[in-house]
Amino acid sequence: MDIPQHIEAEIRSRAGNGGTLNCYIYDVSAMHKKIEQLKRIMPQGVEIFYAMKANPHPAFLATAYEASAEGIEIASLGEAERAIGAGFAASQLIYTGPGKSPEELRWSVKHGIRTIHIESLTEAYRLEHICAELDNTQDILLRINTNFAIHEAQTTFSGGSKKFGIDEEKLDAALPQMLALPHLNFRGLHVYAASGVLNVDDLIKNCELVFGMAQKIEAQYPDVACDIIDFGGGFGVDYLETGSDFDPVAYAEGLEALINNYGFADRTFFLELGRYLTADSGWFCTEILDIKESRGKKQVICAGGINHFRRPAALAINHPLSIIHMDRPKLFDGQESVRDESVYFGGPLCTGADKLANDVYVEQADIGDIAVFGYAGAYGLSMSNIEFLSHTRPDEVLVD
């Protein structure tokens, strides 16, 4: 992984100020450019929402606002409050995710958020009672757990038994009940099949299947229109740096062809993008505190572990890694180092699950060097076990 020159300069400057370096470095300019590009190339009717679960740092919310994203996809009241604090109106929020509490639903209805995405009949009836109590109506999308799935994805959200949405085969029983609720205004469908997809054709196939489902529902219920279709996100990031980056232009072209084929040009389409927008805007930087050989394999121990960067362990993947050499003096003559070998990187935590990378090839690393993990702008600090062992929280540094 090549570290941008200005990022390396910032890391070296901070590493030279004394103390143990352990921080995130953010440069959100890449996120701004991606939102601008997507708004430029996507078919008419496609709206870009920032899925702030990827990174709730104020700089990322401010970037989404400044780049004129249509809004924020939220999954909690806390996210809603942060989004509004960043300048977004409640009417620019779409609320997804299972297990919305009565308090969260009541707040959403009171403040007039754009859509609430229904995950179950229980949630529909709960929302109906709240709307009746407040004498208000609420636009909703129905999330469906489809019978199809994208298998070559990092994470799947449909097919099989899932906590997300209503099973497709239960629609005939569930949808009439939902449509009969007088305070809920059915606007369309939410189908999010998978996350971390690099193959554009897979996501376009997903869109085609969703369009077919919308047509079927409208044929079965003549008074119902799926005016809004939420595809979720799913745009992948090439963490392994294989050169197979997701092609947003090809996706836009494929989606436009589908829209034209189905005669859906007058509809609205939501894209909730988080990882794709933010991953390459962040680097996790942590100082190497120890290196030791253990039964034929080097163990590299860093200042931060899963308490600060949990994603590699949670998803069992390696992020791109570079070493910034600091040329620290050795503490003793037999001090170990890494030279042209595959090693394990972990943090300082008292658990065997504390993994940053495994079987990762490193040309050279010494105690006092800085390990820099790329694509750390998405699901970094906020996803991590921050309170475990009560280590100092790493800084989050914004650079231009």
C-alpha positions, -999 to 999 in steps of 0.1 A, spaced: 0 0 0 13 34 -10 7 60 17 -1 95 3 28 119 10 8 143 31 -5 115 52 30 101 58 42 135 67 15 139 93 22 105 108 60 112 110 53 146 126 31 131 153 54 101 159 82 125 165 64 145 191 71 121 219 47 95 234 33 64 218 15 70 185 -19 55 181 -44 74 160 -67 76 130 -58 100 102 -86 112 80 -86 130 46 -123 134 35 -115 149 1 -119 114 -15 -154 111 0 -164 145 -14 -152 136 -49 -171 103 -48 -204 119 -38 -200 145 -66 -192 118 -91 -222 96 -82 -245 126 -84 -232 133 -118 -233 99 -133 -264 82 -118 -297 81 -137 -323 107 -129 -343 98 -98 -313 82 -79 -307 98 -46 -275 94 -26 -277 89 12 -247 87 35 -250 56 57 -233 72 87 -228 39 105 -196 36 84 -181 66 102 -201 91 124 -172 115 128 -184 151 123 -160 156 94 -177 128 74 -212 142 81 -200 177 71 -186 163 39 -218 146 30 -236 179 37 -212 200 17 -212 175 -13 -250 178 -14 -259 142 -5 -297 140 -5 -296 129 31 -285 105 58 -294 68 64 -298 64 101 -302 33 123 -307 49 157 -319 80 175 -283 89 183 -274 89 146 -305 111 139 -294 137 164 -258 137 150 -271 141 115 -293 171 124 -264 186 143 -244 184 111 -271 205 93 -294 179 78 -331 184 82 -352 156 97 -370 153 64 -336 143 48 -333 112 71 -343 76 62 -345 52 91 -335 16 85 -327 -14 107 -345 -39 129 -355 -33 165 -365 4 164 -377 13 199 -410 30 206 -391 61 217 -371 62 184 -402 57 163 -421 84 182 -392 109 177 -391 101 140 -428 107 135 -428 139 156 -399 153 136 -412 142 102 -383 121 89 -387 111 53 -392 74 55 -392 46 81 -383 12 67 -405 -15 82 -388 -47 92 -417 -67 106 -455 -67 112 -448 -59 148 -429 -28 139 -457 -18 115 -484 -21 142 -461 -4 167 -456 25 143 -494 26 135 -502 30 173 -477 58 177 -489 77 146 -525 73 158 -516 87 192 -498 117 175 -526 121 149 -500 119 121 -492 98 91 -458 84 81 -443 74 48 -429 39 50 -409 14 29 -412 -23 34 -380 -42 37 -381 -76 22 -359 -106 29 -358 -120 -6 -354 -155 -18 -323 -146 -37 -289 -137 -24 -255 -125 -37 -231 -152 -27 -198 -135 -37 -202 -107 -11 -185 -98 21 -218 -98 40 -252 -110 29 -285 -96 42 -311 -117 23 -318 -153 16 -321 -178 44 -332 -169 79 -324 -132 86 -333 -106 111 -337 -81 83 -371 -75 67 -401 -97 60 -396 -130 42 -406 -128 6 -428 -158 8 -448 -142 37 -457 -111 17 -491 -123 7 -501 -125 44 -482 -95 57 -486 -68 30 -525 -66 31 -523 -61 69 -497 -33 64 -517 -16 37 -548 -16 59 -531 5 86 -546 40 81 -517 60 94 -489 43 74 -484 55 39 -468 27 18 -443 42 -6 -423 12 -18 -397 -14 -12 -363 -17 5 -342 -47 -6 -306 -48 5 -292 -81 -6 -255 -78 3 -226 -56 13 -191 -53 -1 -199 -64 -36 -172 -58 -62 -189 -74 -92 -212 -48 -108 -233 -74 -126 -243 -90 -93 -257 -57 -80 -275 -50 -113 -290 -85 -112 -303 -76 -77 -319 -44 -90 -336 -64 -118 -350 -89 -94 -363 -60 -72 -379 -43 -101 -397 -76 -110 -409 -78 -74 -423 -43 -76 -441 -51 -108 -456 -82 -92 -469 -63 -62 -484 -36 -83 -502 -62 -105 -515 -79 -74 -526 -47 -57 -538 -22 -83 -541 7 -59 -505 3 -47 -474 20 -63 -438 13 -54 -428 49 -60 -396 45 -40 -371 16 -43 -342 15 -18 -314 -8 -31 -294 -3 1 -257 0 -7 -233 -28 -14 -206 -10 -34 -175 -30 -25 -140 -19 -16 -110 -39 -29 -93 -44 5 -69 -70 -9 -58 -45 -36 -63 -70 -64 -71 -42 -89 -108 -52 -91 -123 -19 -79 -160 -14 -80 -170 5 -112 -197 31 -104 -200 41 -141 -208 6 -152 -233 4 -124 -250 37 -134 -252 25 -170 -267 -9 -160 -292 7 -137 -303 33 -163 -309 5 -188 -330 -14 -163 -350 17 -155 -357 23 -191 -366 -13 -198 -391 -14 -169 -406 20 -176 -396 32 -141 -382 66 -151 -407 85 -129 -397 67 -97 -372 75 -69 -343 52 -61 -323 53 -28 -287 43 -25 -273 41 11 -236 42 8 -211 41 37 -180 20 32 -176 29 -5 -177 66 4 -154 66 34 -130 36 35 -102 53 16 -105 85 36 -89 69 67 -57 53 80 -52 36 113 -17 42 126 -3 24 156 32 21 170 50 -13 171 58 -20 208 72 -54 206 83 -82 182 89 -117 193 92 -151 177 68 -177 190 71 -213 178 81 -205 143 61 -173 137 68 -136 145 43 -118 167 41 -81 162 25 -63 191 11 -28 185 -2 0 208 -37 -4 195 -57 -36 188 -94 -46 184 -102 -20 210 -93 7 184 -96 -12 151 -118 -42 154 -129 -47 118 -100 -70 106 -107 -95 134 -145 -92 131 -145 -99 94 -114 -121 93 -97 -100 66 -64 -82 63 -65 -45 55 -37 -31 33 -6 -25 55 25 -3 52 53 2 77 67 37 83 103 32 95 113 54 124 149 41 129 146 39 167 177 28 186 176 -8 198 170 -15 234 194 -45 235 216 -64 212 192 -94 207 161 -73 200 140 -91 174 128 -76 141 109 -86 109 127 -92 77 110 -106 46 84 -129 63 47 -134 70 38 -124 105 9 -118 129 -1 -83 140 -20 -79 173 -26 -53 199 -20 -51 237 -52 -67 249 -54 -98 271 -73 -119 245 -63 -142 217 -89 -125 195 -69 -93 194 -59 -95 158 -50 -67 134 -36 -89 106 -25 -125 102 -1 -141 77 7 -107 62 40 -104 44 63 -76 56 97 -67 42 109 -49 72 96 -38 106 113 -29 138 101 -19 173 92 18 172 81 17 136 45 27 128 21 2 113 -4 19 90 -36 1 80 -54 15 49 -91 17 41 -97 24 77 -122 52 72 -151 29 73 -161 8 104 -130 19 123 -131 34 158 -169 34 162 -171 -3 155 -144 -12 180 -143 -24 216 -132 10 228 -138 4 265 -121 -30 267 -91 -27 291 -96 11 294 -68 21 271 -66 57 260 -89 64 231 -69 71 199 -69 105 184 -89 112 152 -69 136 131 -83 155 102 -59 166 74 -63 184 41 
